[in-house]
Amino acid sequence: MNELKIESANYEKYDVTLRDGAQDPQARFSVETKLEIARLLDDFGFDHIEGGWSGANKKDKAFFRQARSLRLKHAKLVDFGSTAKPNTVVEKDKNLLGLLQSETAVVTIVGKTWEQNVRNTLRVEWFENLKSITESVRFLADQGREVFFDAEHWFDSYRQNPGYAFEALDAALQGGASRLVLCDTRGANNDRFTQEAVESVVAR
């Protein structure tokens, strides 16, 4: 296993095993196991390792606390969270403050980009969601964090309303996001549509 290496190329390698992979009930990673996996992922050559969601469970919070002693040779640890809750001042949002407490140089925050989720889940107007994206990203960036924006359901949004899909990405850029992650959250899109959508983003 330790012999596996990922060849260098003109792209970044971002691993989500310790958060998304850990959602499998059979995973049951202990903090010690997560630390060991992080070391292996670093050895493999990943650029970023998403260590968990410190604001969602105590185990991930403990992981980030203990991970400060890791001597990673290549990878950067990333804490994951979400944009501020509706009608919450970003400076007082517990999720955003928790991301700062993990002390990772990079954070990834997920935000709603599909209008029906904005209306039905967040229950706010579309422009309020865009404002929250910008302010959440800016708050973290102003605290010295590099921010990746995880655009939840972005391809669904692009299919239904391309204008709003782009506005959500623009909102993250305005806040200072350094990466835009286009998410096919439902896995419902074919290759041709995905290629067309990504090409439209690159062109813009």
C-alpha positions as CSV (number, residue, x, y, z in Angstrom):
1,M,0.0,0.0,0.0
2,N,2.8,2.4,0.8
3,E,4.3,1.9,-2.6
4,L,1.3,3.6,-4.3
5,K,2.3,7.0,-5.8
6,I,0.3,9.5,-7.8
7,E,2.2,11.0,-10.7
8,S,2.6,14.8,-10.7
9,A,0.5,16.6,-13.3
10,N,-1.0,20.0,-13.9
11,Y,-4.0,19.4,-11.6
12,E,-4.6,19.2,-7.9
13,K,-5.5,16.0,-6.0
14,Y,-8.1,16.5,-3.3
15,D,-9.1,13.5,-1.2
16,V,-12.4,13.3,0.8
17,T,-12.0,9.8,2.4
18,L,-11.9,11.1,5.9
19,R,-15.2,13.1,5.6
20,D,-17.3,11.8,2.7
21,G,-15.9,8.3,2.9
22,A,-16.4,8.2,6.6
23,Q,-20.2,8.6,6.2
24,D,-20.4,4.9,5.4
25,P,-21.7,3.3,8.6
26,Q,-19.1,0.5,8.2
27,A,-16.2,3.0,8.2
28,R,-16.3,3.8,11.9
29,F,-12.9,5.6,11.8
30,S,-11.3,6.3,15.1
31,V,-9.3,9.5,15.5
32,E,-6.1,7.4,15.5
33,T,-7.2,5.6,12.3
34,K,-7.9,9.0,10.6
35,L,-4.5,10.3,11.6
36,E,-2.8,7.2,10.1
37,I,-4.9,7.5,6.9
38,A,-3.9,11.2,6.6
39,R,-0.2,10.2,6.8
40,L,-0.7,7.6,4.0
41,L,-2.6,10.0,1.8
42,D,0.2,12.5,2.2
43,D,2.7,9.8,1.2
44,F,0.6,9.0,-1.8
45,G,1.0,12.6,-3.0
46,F,-2.4,14.2,-2.4
47,D,-2.4,18.0,-2.4
48,H,-5.3,18.4,0.0
49,I,-6.8,16.1,2.5
50,E,-10.3,16.9,3.7
51,G,-10.1,15.7,7.3
52,G,-13.8,16.0,8.3
53,W,-16.4,18.4,9.4
54,S,-15.3,19.7,12.8
55,G,-18.6,21.5,13.4
56,A,-20.6,18.4,12.9
57,N,-19.1,15.9,15.4
58,K,-16.8,15.7,18.3
59,K,-14.5,13.1,16.7
60,D,-13.6,15.3,13.8
61,K,-13.0,18.2,16.2
62,A,-10.6,15.9,18.1
63,F,-9.0,14.8,14.8
64,F,-8.1,18.4,13.8
65,R,-6.8,19.2,17.3
66,Q,-4.5,16.2,17.2
67,A,-3.6,16.6,13.6
68,R,-1.7,19.8,14.4
69,S,1.2,17.6,15.4
70,L,1.2,15.8,12.0
71,R,4.3,16.5,10.0
72,L,2.8,16.2,6.5
73,K,5.4,16.4,3.7
74,H,3.1,17.5,0.9
75,A,-0.6,17.7,1.7
76,K,-2.6,20.4,3.3
77,L,-5.4,19.5,5.7
78,V,-8.8,20.9,5.0
79,D,-11.7,21.4,7.4
80,F,-15.2,21.3,5.9
81,G,-18.3,23.3,6.8
82,S,-21.1,25.3,5.3
83,T,-22.1,28.9,4.7
84,A,-23.6,30.7,7.6
85,K,-27.1,29.8,8.6
86,P,-29.9,32.0,7.3
87,N,-30.5,35.2,9.2
88,T,-27.2,34.8,11.1
89,V,-24.4,37.3,11.3
90,V,-21.3,35.6,9.8
91,E,-19.1,36.8,12.7
92,K,-21.3,34.9,15.1
93,D,-22.1,31.8,13.1
94,K,-21.0,28.8,15.1
95,N,-20.1,26.8,12.0
96,L,-17.8,29.4,10.6
97,L,-16.2,30.0,14.0
98,G,-15.6,26.3,14.3
99,L,-13.7,26.2,11.0
100,L,-11.4,28.9,12.4
101,Q,-10.8,26.8,15.5
102,S,-9.5,23.9,13.5
103,E,-6.6,26.0,12.5
104,T,-6.3,24.6,9.0
105,A,-4.8,26.8,6.3
106,V,-7.5,25.8,3.9
107,V,-11.3,25.4,4.5
108,T,-14.0,24.2,2.2
109,I,-17.5,25.5,2.6
110,V,-20.6,24.1,0.9
111,G,-23.3,26.4,-0.2
112,K,-26.7,26.1,-2.0
113,T,-26.7,26.9,-5.7
114,W,-30.0,25.4,-6.8
115,E,-32.9,27.8,-6.5
116,Q,-35.4,25.1,-5.3
117,N,-33.1,24.2,-2.4
118,V,-32.7,27.8,-1.5
119,R,-36.5,28.2,-1.4
120,N,-37.4,24.9,0.2
121,T,-34.5,24.1,2.4
122,L,-33.0,27.4,3.5
123,R,-36.4,29.2,3.0
124,V,-34.8,32.5,2.0
125,E,-34.9,34.6,-1.1
126,W,-32.4,33.8,-3.9
127,F,-30.5,37.1,-3.3
128,E,-30.1,36.5,0.4
129,N,-28.4,33.2,-0.4
130,L,-26.0,34.9,-2.7
131,K,-25.2,37.5,0.0
132,S,-24.6,34.7,2.5
133,I,-22.2,32.9,0.2
134,T,-20.1,36.1,-0.4
135,E,-20.1,37.1,3.3
136,S,-19.3,33.6,4.5
137,V,-16.3,33.2,2.2
138,R,-15.1,36.8,2.9
139,F,-15.2,36.3,6.6
140,L,-13.0,33.2,6.4
141,A,-10.7,34.7,3.9
142,D,-10.3,37.9,6.0
143,Q,-9.1,35.6,8.8
144,G,-6.3,34.3,6.6
145,R,-7.9,31.1,5.4
146,E,-7.8,29.9,1.8
147,V,-11.4,29.1,0.9
148,F,-12.7,26.5,-1.5
149,F,-16.4,26.9,-2.4
150,D,-18.3,23.6,-2.7
151,A,-21.2,24.5,-5.1
152,E,-23.9,22.0,-4.0
153,H,-26.2,20.8,-6.8
154,W,-24.5,23.1,-9.2
155,F,-25.2,21.0,-12.3
156,D,-28.9,20.8,-11.3
157,S,-28.9,24.6,-11.0
158,Y,-27.2,25.0,-14.3
159,R,-29.8,22.8,-16.0
160,Q,-32.7,24.7,-14.5
161,N,-31.4,28.2,-14.4
162,P,-27.8,28.8,-15.7
163,G,-28.0,32.5,-14.7
164,Y,-28.4,31.7,-11.0
165,A,-25.8,28.9,-11.2
166,F,-23.3,31.4,-12.4
167,E,-24.4,34.1,-9.9
168,A,-23.7,31.6,-7.1
169,L,-20.1,31.1,-8.4
170,D,-19.7,34.8,-8.8
171,A,-20.8,35.4,-5.2
172,A,-18.1,33.0,-4.0
173,L,-15.4,34.7,-6.1
174,Q,-16.5,38.1,-4.8
175,G,-15.9,36.8,-1.3
176,G,-12.4,35.7,-2.2
177,A,-12.8,31.9,-2.9
178,S,-9.7,30.5,-4.5
179,R,-11.4,27.3,-5.9
180,L,-14.9,26.7,-7.2
181,V,-16.0,23.0,-6.9
182,L,-18.8,22.1,-9.3
183,C,-20.8,19.4,-7.6
184,D,-23.0,16.8,-9.3
185,T,-24.6,16.1,-6.0
186,R,-27.3,13.7,-7.2
187,G,-25.1,12.0,-9.8
188,A,-27.9,12.5,-12.3
189,N,-26.1,14.0,-15.3
190,N,-24.6,12.4,-18.3
191,D,-21.1,13.0,-19.6
192,R,-22.1,15.2,-22.5
193,F,-24.1,17.6,-20.3
194,T,-21.3,17.7,-17.7
195,Q,-18.7,18.5,-20.3
196,E,-20.9,21.3,-21.8
197,A,-21.5,22.8,-18.4
198,V,-17.9,22.7,-17.3
199,E,-16.8,24.2,-20.6
200,S,-19.3,27.0,-20.1
201,V,-17.7,27.8,-16.7
202,V,-14.2,27.7,-18.1
203,A,-15.2,30.0,-21.0
204,R,-16.8,32.5,-18.5
